[in-house]
């Protein structure tokens, strides 16, 4: 606990949080009446709604049938996963103003209390800080009331039962809470009935009761109620730690089948992810796409730009190409985008150096090539850990962070492999090739080195057993070639495998 004169708290209360969590990702529904239903059909009830639905006459607890009678009202199902993702975003947003945050639990709402003691030099007086805090939450898609007080519970209660921004001066806590309903104390039902019989409906009326008589009738807990009503209750601050995670989730009320509809929602999600990353001077290095499909199917793809980026249109284009190349096999029930943060690299070019293409163009070109030829045929070749000749795999293409040191050019012997190898007719003398024919061309072997025997994977269908020869040969025109010919012992076949350049 801290000294009251030095402590200062800012409470944030985001009402109707189930509706806010969904609508922040659905800008097309902001101006329409929307209700959120919770429960199991057909006993679903309204658990949250927006202001437009409230003006239509919708109240919490209505059944689905009652809501459907109000034409023009959009009905959505509650999504716990979407609310968890939205809570993380709201916590990340308010953590920019204070590292000490305690979460407050209220029905159908999300609330936090920030310890803003000593932040005046960073954010100005409380009135300026609260305005900046509210603007930051609006930018993130949340509408919340903010209340500032030197007492923890006073700030919390005032934010729950008022709207907008409230700054309570020191010593005015009881006056600020006087008009609050007695429900702010979160009492048991029997105590509400007792106060109703006494004609007590507000905190101000409660403080007017004789303290000793109230405690003697209702017990020591009444002392805590009086302290809360007067704004003098003590509180041991219990801060939580905000975990930075770039993740957004949305569930669709009707399954999505059209790519354009999906990209419309994904564009807004990518905008949120980029805005959150840039707020920490970061970029997006990977983007993981997860979809829940009909028939309990799951779709997952990972998009890796060549370099971290914050270009929204570029990321949306990569997502479009990825989904076009690997289309979901069923209608989409939910969409989750998770990004990994990275540092965006900058490259200083020389004054007279030629202009190079933008990295985003490279990513889009690679994505289009993967669509045409397949994902396993685009990337960087990497040798496999095997003795099999010419065995390699394609990995994702990445631009190295540091350029390789410049080396002096040296003469090298290049091996140009034939894909696939050409079948040959070879003449053998004393177990050595002396000539071979490649189609209509005949070659006489001048020098032959070998055989170099290799075999492996005898336990699988990919086994091999080869004898290789390095030969120098001449054709009828007297041209000399260097090549690698091999004998496939499993199929008893000679092959022209490569040329030496």
FINUBA-789465 format. One record per residue (C-alpha): residue number from 1; residue in one letter; z, x negated, y. Coordinates in Angstrom, 3 decimals. Layout:
BEGIN
num,residuo,w,u,v
NUM,a,Z,X,Y
...
END
This chain:
BEGIN
num,residuo,w,u,v
1,x,0.000,0.000,0.000
2,x,-0.766,-1.143,3.492
3,x,0.791,-0.684,6.866
4,x,-0.348,2.607,8.370
5,x,-1.077,1.123,11.770
6,x,-3.476,-1.426,10.237
7,x,-5.095,0.729,7.551
8,x,-8.263,2.684,8.210
9,x,-10.234,4.742,5.714
10,x,-13.637,6.417,5.707
11,x,-14.073,9.221,3.163
12,x,-17.504,10.353,1.963
13,x,-17.990,13.724,0.302
14,x,-21.401,14.695,-1.096
15,x,-21.156,18.396,-1.933
16,x,-23.401,20.164,-4.462
17,x,-24.052,16.796,-6.078
18,x,-25.913,18.093,-9.199
19,x,-28.513,19.623,-6.869
20,x,-28.655,16.599,-4.554
21,x,-29.117,14.205,-7.480
22,x,-32.261,16.038,-8.588
23,x,-33.711,16.998,-5.204
24,x,-33.613,13.442,-3.814
25,x,-36.423,12.660,-6.286
26,x,-38.266,15.936,-5.686
27,x,-39.422,16.010,-2.042
28,x,-41.727,18.911,-2.893
29,x,-38.642,21.155,-3.360
30,x,-36.672,20.198,-0.247
31,x,-37.742,23.271,1.726
32,x,-37.407,25.734,-1.181
33,x,-34.408,27.570,-2.664
34,x,-33.240,25.642,-5.732
35,x,-30.399,26.368,-8.151
36,x,-29.052,24.184,-10.960
37,x,-27.965,25.861,-14.190
38,x,-25.403,24.449,-16.604
39,x,-24.477,25.582,-20.068
40,x,-26.211,26.690,-23.252
41,x,-28.806,29.457,-23.173
42,x,-28.473,32.379,-22.778
43,x,-25.052,31.813,-21.164
44,x,-26.251,29.445,-18.453
45,x,-24.524,29.697,-15.083
46,x,-25.260,28.371,-11.608
47,x,-23.277,25.161,-11.110
48,x,-24.968,23.911,-7.937
49,x,-27.470,25.061,-5.325
50,x,-28.998,24.020,-2.024
51,x,-28.646,25.689,1.387
52,x,-31.908,27.645,1.064
53,x,-30.697,29.238,-2.170
54,x,-27.333,30.072,-0.580
55,x,-29.152,31.927,2.214
56,x,-30.969,33.949,-0.462
57,x,-27.583,35.193,-1.710
58,x,-27.088,32.865,-4.672
59,x,-23.483,31.885,-5.422
60,x,-21.954,29.658,-8.061
61,x,-21.304,31.329,-11.384
62,x,-24.373,33.570,-11.343
63,x,-26.206,33.974,-14.636
64,x,-29.852,33.081,-15.166
65,x,-30.845,36.751,-15.227
66,x,-29.186,37.383,-11.877
67,x,-30.952,34.394,-10.318
68,x,-34.334,35.366,-11.760
69,x,-34.073,38.702,-9.942
70,x,-34.304,36.751,-6.666
71,x,-38.005,35.975,-6.398
72,x,-39.096,32.563,-5.151
73,x,-36.010,30.732,-6.397
74,x,-36.620,27.551,-8.384
75,x,-34.383,27.175,-11.432
76,x,-33.623,23.692,-12.789
77,x,-31.347,22.489,-15.570
78,x,-28.469,20.150,-14.931
79,x,-29.039,16.502,-15.894
80,x,-25.976,14.353,-16.439
81,x,-28.084,11.192,-16.699
82,x,-29.759,11.934,-13.366
83,x,-26.354,12.445,-11.740
84,x,-25.073,9.138,-13.102
85,x,-28.103,7.322,-11.710
86,x,-27.676,9.083,-8.345
87,x,-23.963,8.221,-8.254
88,x,-24.839,4.542,-8.762
89,x,-27.323,4.740,-5.884
90,x,-24.767,6.396,-3.575
91,x,-22.116,3.834,-4.511
92,x,-24.581,1.026,-3.864
93,x,-25.392,2.551,-0.474
94,x,-21.782,2.812,0.756
95,x,-20.836,-0.621,-0.625
96,x,-22.893,-2.180,2.185
97,x,-20.133,-1.155,4.601
98,x,-17.037,-2.190,2.631
99,x,-16.302,-4.034,-0.616
100,x,-13.139,-1.966,-1.205
101,x,-14.109,1.467,-2.505
102,x,-12.153,4.060,-4.454
103,x,-13.823,7.003,-6.142
104,x,-12.371,10.460,-5.553
105,x,-12.984,13.252,-8.011
106,x,-13.807,16.722,-6.778
107,x,-15.391,19.681,-8.496
108,x,-19.175,19.729,-8.230
109,x,-19.213,16.822,-5.751
110,x,-19.275,13.049,-5.539
111,x,-16.827,11.339,-3.239
112,x,-15.724,7.855,-2.254
113,x,-13.126,6.471,0.136
114,x,-13.844,3.146,1.844
115,x,-11.220,0.804,3.212
116,x,-12.836,-0.099,6.554
117,x,-9.909,-2.001,8.016
118,x,-11.152,-4.959,10.058
119,x,-14.832,-3.988,10.023
120,x,-15.082,-3.329,13.759
121,x,-16.686,-6.675,14.481
122,x,-19.404,-6.022,11.913
123,x,-20.169,-2.339,12.439
124,x,-18.475,-1.424,15.703
125,x,-15.839,1.292,16.262
126,x,-15.294,4.029,13.645
127,x,-17.627,6.482,15.410
128,x,-20.482,3.961,15.276
129,x,-19.740,2.953,11.677
130,x,-19.661,6.544,10.416
131,x,-22.984,7.312,12.080
132,x,-24.577,4.250,10.514
133,x,-23.036,5.156,7.155
134,x,-24.360,8.713,7.307
135,x,-27.838,7.519,8.310
136,x,-27.869,5.096,5.372
137,x,-26.987,7.923,2.979
138,x,-29.694,10.146,4.473
139,x,-32.231,7.365,3.925
140,x,-31.151,7.231,0.283
141,x,-31.608,11.012,-0.039
142,x,-27.998,12.217,0.216
143,x,-26.293,14.612,2.617
144,x,-22.577,13.937,2.907
145,x,-19.702,14.568,5.281
146,x,-17.761,11.555,6.578
147,x,-14.183,11.548,7.798
148,x,-12.155,8.611,9.193
149,x,-8.364,8.457,9.320
150,x,-5.513,5.979,9.100
151,x,-4.221,7.987,6.118
152,x,-6.086,7.930,2.813
153,x,-5.490,11.542,1.757
154,x,-6.096,12.910,5.231
155,x,-9.549,11.338,5.294
156,x,-10.270,12.592,1.776
157,x,-9.175,16.194,2.400
158,x,-10.909,16.415,5.764
159,x,-14.230,15.184,4.296
160,x,-14.056,17.830,1.554
161,x,-13.420,20.810,3.843
162,x,-15.459,19.911,6.918
163,x,-19.071,19.083,7.589
164,x,-20.599,16.263,9.593
165,x,-18.626,13.337,11.029
166,x,-14.930,13.476,11.935
167,x,-12.793,10.685,13.384
168,x,-9.068,11.554,13.370
169,x,-6.933,9.542,15.838
170,x,-3.648,8.071,14.677
171,x,-0.830,10.624,14.963
172,x,-3.186,13.616,14.849
173,x,-3.366,13.910,11.065
174,x,-1.229,17.075,10.808
175,x,-3.202,18.813,13.560
176,x,-6.507,17.930,11.871
177,x,-5.299,19.384,8.541
178,x,-3.545,22.470,9.909
179,x,-6.522,24.787,9.487
180,x,-7.394,23.563,5.991
181,x,-6.996,26.056,3.150
182,x,-4.106,25.616,0.739
183,x,-6.699,24.900,-1.987
184,x,-6.977,21.353,-0.598
185,x,-3.759,20.508,-2.478
186,x,-5.354,21.312,-5.867
187,x,-2.378,23.294,-7.115
188,x,-1.872,25.154,-10.358
189,x,-2.766,28.823,-10.444
190,x,0.858,29.986,-10.489
191,x,1.600,28.109,-7.270
192,x,-1.380,29.699,-5.537
193,x,0.022,33.099,-6.493
194,x,3.424,32.161,-5.102
195,x,2.006,31.037,-1.767
196,x,-0.171,34.154,-1.612
197,x,2.929,36.312,-2.012
198,x,4.590,34.367,0.811
199,x,1.517,34.771,3.029
200,x,0.798,31.027,3.116
201,x,-2.928,30.303,3.259
202,x,-3.317,27.046,5.224
203,x,-1.712,23.616,5.288
204,x,-0.401,24.250,8.798
205,x,1.480,27.331,7.594
206,x,2.883,25.310,4.692
207,x,4.355,22.667,7.028
208,x,6.210,25.377,8.947
209,x,8.333,26.260,5.912
210,x,11.882,24.850,5.696
211,x,11.659,21.642,3.713
212,x,14.960,21.943,1.815
213,x,14.398,25.570,0.828
214,x,10.835,24.821,-0.332
215,x,11.971,21.916,-2.517
216,x,14.859,23.883,-3.989
217,x,12.491,26.672,-5.036
218,x,9.423,24.718,-6.176
219,x,10.872,21.329,-7.104
220,x,10.265,17.770,-5.927
221,x,6.517,18.225,-6.124
222,x,6.761,20.343,-2.985
223,x,7.792,17.199,-1.067
224,x,4.437,15.613,-1.942
225,x,2.623,18.763,-0.815
226,x,4.351,18.610,2.543
227,x,3.451,14.932,2.987
228,x,-0.184,15.674,2.178
229,x,-0.195,18.569,4.663
230,x,1.351,16.424,7.401
231,x,-0.908,13.441,6.754
232,x,1.979,11.124,5.845
233,x,1.447,10.772,2.069
234,x,1.333,7.220,0.737
235,x,-1.418,6.059,-1.584
236,x,-1.938,2.944,-3.713
237,x,-5.586,2.024,-3.205
238,x,-7.465,1.529,-6.491
239,x,-10.825,-0.114,-5.718
240,x,-13.758,-0.009,-8.094
241,x,-16.557,-2.538,-8.431
242,x,-20.091,-1.427,-7.672
243,x,-22.623,-2.677,-10.224
244,x,-26.119,-3.270,-8.891
245,x,-28.703,-1.687,-11.178
246,x,-32.203,-0.656,-10.157
247,x,-32.603,2.490,-12.223
248,x,-33.857,6.008,-11.494
249,x,-34.019,8.966,-13.890
250,x,-35.465,12.456,-13.609
251,x,-35.848,15.314,-16.063
252,x,-38.613,17.894,-15.683
253,x,-37.951,21.636,-15.877
254,x,-41.372,22.063,-17.508
255,x,-42.965,19.318,-19.571
256,x,-45.569,17.287,-17.692
257,x,-49.003,16.834,-19.221
258,x,-51.156,15.797,-16.253
259,x,-51.173,12.156,-15.112
260,x,-51.508,13.116,-11.441
261,x,-48.322,15.200,-11.543
262,x,-46.432,12.353,-13.179
263,x,-47.659,9.781,-10.646
264,x,-46.624,12.048,-7.760
265,x,-43.007,11.910,-8.968
266,x,-43.240,8.232,-9.940
267,x,-44.440,7.288,-6.441
268,x,-41.221,8.597,-4.899
269,x,-39.108,6.820,-7.535
270,x,-40.889,3.513,-6.891
271,x,-40.295,3.956,-3.150
272,x,-36.559,4.332,-3.825
273,x,-36.458,1.265,-6.086
274,x,-38.313,-0.879,-3.545
275,x,-36.096,0.310,-0.678
276,x,-32.954,-0.546,-2.636
277,x,-34.316,-3.987,-3.559
278,x,-35.404,-4.843,-0.011
279,x,-31.942,-3.856,1.221
280,x,-30.679,-6.908,-0.659
281,x,-33.643,-9.129,0.254
282,x,-34.977,-8.876,-3.312
283,x,-38.257,-7.926,-4.964
284,x,-39.201,-6.243,-8.237
285,x,-40.087,-8.693,-11.001
286,x,-40.450,-6.176,-13.867
287,x,-40.728,-2.404,-14.132
288,x,-39.728,-0.709,-17.389
289,x,-41.148,2.760,-17.983
290,x,-39.308,5.040,-20.419
291,x,-40.317,8.615,-21.198
292,x,-38.829,11.236,-23.468
293,x,-41.652,13.222,-25.048
294,x,-41.930,16.399,-27.043
295,x,-41.084,16.307,-30.755
296,x,-38.360,13.690,-30.013
297,x,-40.931,10.986,-29.330
298,x,-40.162,8.032,-27.054
299,x,-42.588,6.142,-24.825
300,x,-41.741,2.719,-23.374
301,x,-43.836,0.119,-21.566
302,x,-42.925,-2.939,-19.500
303,x,-44.953,-3.892,-16.424
304,x,-44.656,-7.512,-15.312
305,x,-46.433,-8.501,-12.093
306,x,-47.548,-12.126,-11.857
307,x,-45.022,-12.654,-9.049
308,x,-42.158,-10.410,-7.809
309,x,-43.400,-7.879,-5.283
310,x,-42.298,-5.055,-2.982
311,x,-45.765,-3.552,-2.553
312,x,-45.275,0.144,-3.393
313,x,-48.955,1.010,-3.709
314,x,-49.577,-2.019,-5.904
315,x,-46.739,-1.120,-8.306
316,x,-47.950,2.471,-8.475
317,x,-51.467,1.241,-9.289
318,x,-50.141,-0.950,-12.107
319,x,-48.203,2.024,-13.458
320,x,-51.323,4.183,-13.314
321,x,-53.406,1.601,-15.195
322,x,-50.678,1.074,-17.794
323,x,-50.324,4.793,-18.517
324,x,-54.113,5.227,-18.554
325,x,-54.445,2.419,-21.115
326,x,-51.508,3.580,-23.262
327,x,-51.309,7.335,-22.807
328,x,-48.222,9.237,-24.010
329,x,-48.881,11.073,-27.257
330,x,-47.137,14.275,-26.138
331,x,-45.969,16.140,-23.045
332,x,-43.343,14.335,-20.946
333,x,-39.812,15.741,-20.722
334,x,-38.138,13.016,-18.640
335,x,-39.011,9.795,-16.831
336,x,-36.848,6.698,-16.323
337,x,-37.911,3.689,-14.266
338,x,-35.763,0.557,-14.477
339,x,-36.568,-2.544,-12.442
340,x,-35.330,-6.110,-12.587
341,x,-34.764,-7.830,-9.273
342,x,-36.301,-11.193,-8.456
343,x,-36.936,-13.519,-5.560
344,x,-40.355,-13.235,-3.974
345,x,-41.957,-16.660,-3.741
346,x,-43.853,-17.804,-0.676
347,x,-46.626,-20.377,-0.721
348,x,-47.609,-22.455,2.319
349,x,-51.344,-23.143,2.320
350,x,-53.033,-26.031,4.062
351,x,-54.775,-25.479,7.358
352,x,-58.197,-26.263,5.902
353,x,-57.556,-25.029,2.363
354,x,-59.791,-22.202,1.121
355,x,-58.248,-18.755,1.070
356,x,-57.115,-17.676,-2.391
357,x,-57.091,-14.106,-3.755
358,x,-53.928,-12.044,-3.389
359,x,-51.683,-12.087,-6.497
360,x,-51.817,-8.283,-6.613
361,x,-55.574,-8.423,-7.203
362,x,-54.972,-10.688,-10.197
363,x,-52.495,-8.216,-11.720
364,x,-54.818,-5.263,-11.228
365,x,-57.722,-7.232,-12.747
366,x,-55.626,-8.201,-15.778
367,x,-54.483,-4.603,-16.220
368,x,-58.076,-3.383,-16.194
369,x,-59.097,-6.083,-18.679
370,x,-56.301,-5.031,-21.027
371,x,-57.615,-1.487,-20.834
372,x,-61.104,-2.660,-21.835
373,x,-60.421,-5.267,-24.529
374,x,-56.841,-4.624,-25.633
375,x,-53.399,-5.912,-24.753
376,x,-53.518,-8.719,-27.347
377,x,-56.683,-10.253,-25.883
378,x,-55.543,-10.875,-22.301
379,x,-52.986,-13.446,-21.221
380,x,-52.159,-17.094,-21.787
381,x,-52.848,-18.662,-25.212
382,x,-49.793,-20.212,-26.851
383,x,-49.846,-22.209,-30.091
384,x,-47.888,-20.749,-32.986
385,x,-45.299,-22.755,-34.875
386,x,-47.484,-23.287,-37.948
387,x,-49.761,-25.899,-39.541
388,x,-52.635,-23.462,-39.772
389,x,-55.619,-24.761,-37.839
390,x,-56.454,-22.875,-34.635
391,x,-53.494,-20.469,-34.909
392,x,-52.394,-19.099,-31.523
393,x,-51.103,-15.952,-29.824
394,x,-51.615,-14.352,-26.418
395,x,-48.588,-14.045,-24.152
396,x,-48.129,-12.391,-20.772
397,x,-49.769,-14.371,-17.989
398,x,-47.312,-15.741,-15.431
399,x,-47.758,-17.944,-12.407
400,x,-45.437,-20.995,-12.659
401,x,-42.884,-21.431,-9.908
402,x,-43.745,-25.100,-9.451
403,x,-47.142,-26.670,-9.591
404,x,-47.734,-29.365,-12.194
405,x,-47.748,-32.926,-10.842
406,x,-51.208,-34.271,-10.200
407,x,-52.447,-36.613,-12.912
408,x,-55.226,-39.113,-12.934
409,x,-58.283,-37.833,-14.826
410,x,-58.697,-39.404,-18.259
411,x,-61.485,-39.198,-20.807
412,x,-60.730,-36.618,-23.483
413,x,-62.415,-35.494,-26.674
414,x,-62.784,-31.699,-26.743
415,x,-62.938,-29.616,-29.899
416,x,-65.090,-26.484,-29.460
417,x,-64.288,-24.054,-32.258
418,x,-66.719,-21.494,-33.612
419,x,-65.418,-17.931,-33.561
420,x,-66.019,-16.972,-36.319
421,x,-66.948,-20.097,-38.336
422,x,-70.564,-20.344,-39.553
423,x,-71.195,-20.416,-43.314
424,x,-73.007,-23.581,-44.461
425,x,-74.975,-24.812,-47.462
426,x,-73.570,-28.305,-48.191
427,x,-74.874,-30.935,-50.612
428,x,-72.144,-33.032,-52.250
429,x,-72.457,-36.512,-53.717
430,x,-69.444,-38.259,-55.269
431,x,-67.142,-35.564,-53.813
432,x,-68.420,-36.214,-50.264
433,x,-70.815,-34.128,-48.131
434,x,-74.138,-35.920,-47.614
435,x,-76.114,-33.134,-45.941
436,x,-75.763,-29.503,-44.885
437,x,-77.987,-26.701,-43.697
438,x,-77.074,-24.301,-40.855
439,x,-79.689,-21.590,-41.047
440,x,-83.104,-23.225,-40.583
441,x,-81.660,-26.534,-39.336
442,x,-80.909,-29.349,-41.786
443,x,-78.497,-32.165,-40.984
444,x,-77.996,-35.487,-42.761
445,x,-74.448,-36.780,-42.729
446,x,-74.214,-40.341,-41.428
447,x,-70.401,-40.757,-41.491
448,x,-67.774,-38.487,-43.062
449,x,-63.990,-38.798,-42.743
450,x,-61.751,-36.779,-44.988
451,x,-60.868,-34.672,-46.700
452,x,-57.872,-33.462,-44.665
453,x,-56.087,-30.927,-46.849
454,x,-53.968,-28.085,-45.436
455,x,-52.531,-24.969,-47.015
456,x,-49.738,-22.505,-46.441
457,x,-48.424,-18.915,-46.477
458,x,-49.016,-18.731,-50.230
459,x,-46.659,-15.729,-50.369
460,x,-48.760,-13.473,-48.106
461,x,-52.292,-12.162,-47.706
462,x,-52.790,-14.586,-44.793
463,x,-52.560,-17.664,-47.021
464,x,-55.062,-20.492,-46.612
465,x,-56.185,-23.555,-48.574
466,x,-58.685,-25.738,-46.729
467,x,-60.276,-29.207,-47.016
468,x,-61.605,-30.435,-43.654
469,x,-64.155,-33.185,-42.911
470,x,-64.984,-34.875,-39.624
471,x,-68.666,-35.800,-39.812
472,x,-71.396,-37.379,-37.693
473,x,-74.828,-35.940,-38.590
474,x,-78.455,-36.072,-37.388
475,x,-81.126,-33.392,-37.533
476,x,-84.899,-33.647,-38.012
477,x,-85.377,-34.508,-34.315
478,x,-82.956,-37.389,-34.515
479,x,-80.222,-35.620,-32.457
480,x,-76.668,-36.665,-33.321
481,x,-73.818,-34.173,-33.479
482,x,-70.122,-34.511,-34.248
483,x,-68.597,-31.553,-36.027
484,x,-65.797,-30.331,-38.229
485,x,-66.799,-28.735,-41.523
486,x,-64.298,-27.231,-43.936
487,x,-64.254,-26.036,-47.502
488,x,-62.351,-22.820,-48.146
489,x,-60.878,-23.430,-51.586
490,x,-59.730,-19.823,-51.996
491,x,-63.211,-18.350,-51.433
492,x,-65.209,-21.444,-52.519
493,x,-67.157,-21.453,-49.270
494,x,-68.224,-24.151,-46.789
495,x,-67.838,-23.401,-43.076
496,x,-68.901,-24.994,-39.801
497,x,-65.563,-24.743,-37.976
498,x,-66.038,-26.716,-34.704
499,x,-68.088,-29.165,-32.648
500,x,-66.800,-32.324,-30.916
501,x,-67.924,-32.528,-27.282
END
